[in-house]
Amino acid sequence: MKKTLTIYRVRRSAYDIKSQKGAYILLEAAIKKAKQSKCNVYDNNLKCIFKYGGN
């Protein structure tokens, strides 16, 4: 069984490609960037993994 590499995308919204601040393999790095950029983190399927809440 082949394991898929997950890329975590830091964006304001799932389909707003222009708002992307970065793409990360490590979830922790993506969340750190999302907090700094006031963005959300999405997985390969554009499912929201981390939602920025302003904290």
C-alpha positions in Angstrom: 0.0 0.0 0.0 1.4 3.3 -1.1 1.4 6.2 1.5 0.5 9.6 0.2 2.5 12.6 1.2 0.4 15.3 2.8 1.1 18.9 1.9 -0.4 21.4 4.3 -1.3 24.7 2.6 -1.6 28.0 4.5 -4.3 30.1 2.9 -7.1 32.5 3.9 -9.7 30.2 2.3 -9.4 26.7 0.6 -9.9 27.9 -2.9 -8.2 31.3 -2.7 -4.9 30.2 -4.4 -3.5 33.8 -4.5 -3.8 34.0 -0.6 -1.4 31.1 -0.1 1.4 31.9 2.2 3.2 28.6 2.0 3.0 24.8 1.7 4.5 22.5 4.3 5.1 18.8 4.9 5.2 19.3 8.7 1.8 20.3 10.2 3.5 22.1 13.1 5.3 24.4 10.7 2.1 25.1 8.7 0.2 26.0 11.9 3.0 28.3 13.0 2.9 30.1 9.7 -0.9 30.2 9.7 -0.9 31.9 13.1 1.7 34.5 11.9 -0.2 35.1 8.7 -3.7 35.0 10.2 -4.7 32.2 7.8 -6.0 28.6 7.9 -4.3 25.3 7.2 -5.7 22.9 4.5 -4.7 19.3 3.6 -4.4 17.7 0.2 -8.2 17.5 -0.1 -8.6 21.1 1.0 -10.1 20.0 4.3 -9.5 22.6 7.0 -7.0 21.2 9.5 -6.4 24.4 11.5 -8.7 27.4 11.6 -7.2 30.7 12.6 -9.2 32.1 15.5 -7.3 35.3 16.2 -5.5 34.0 19.3 
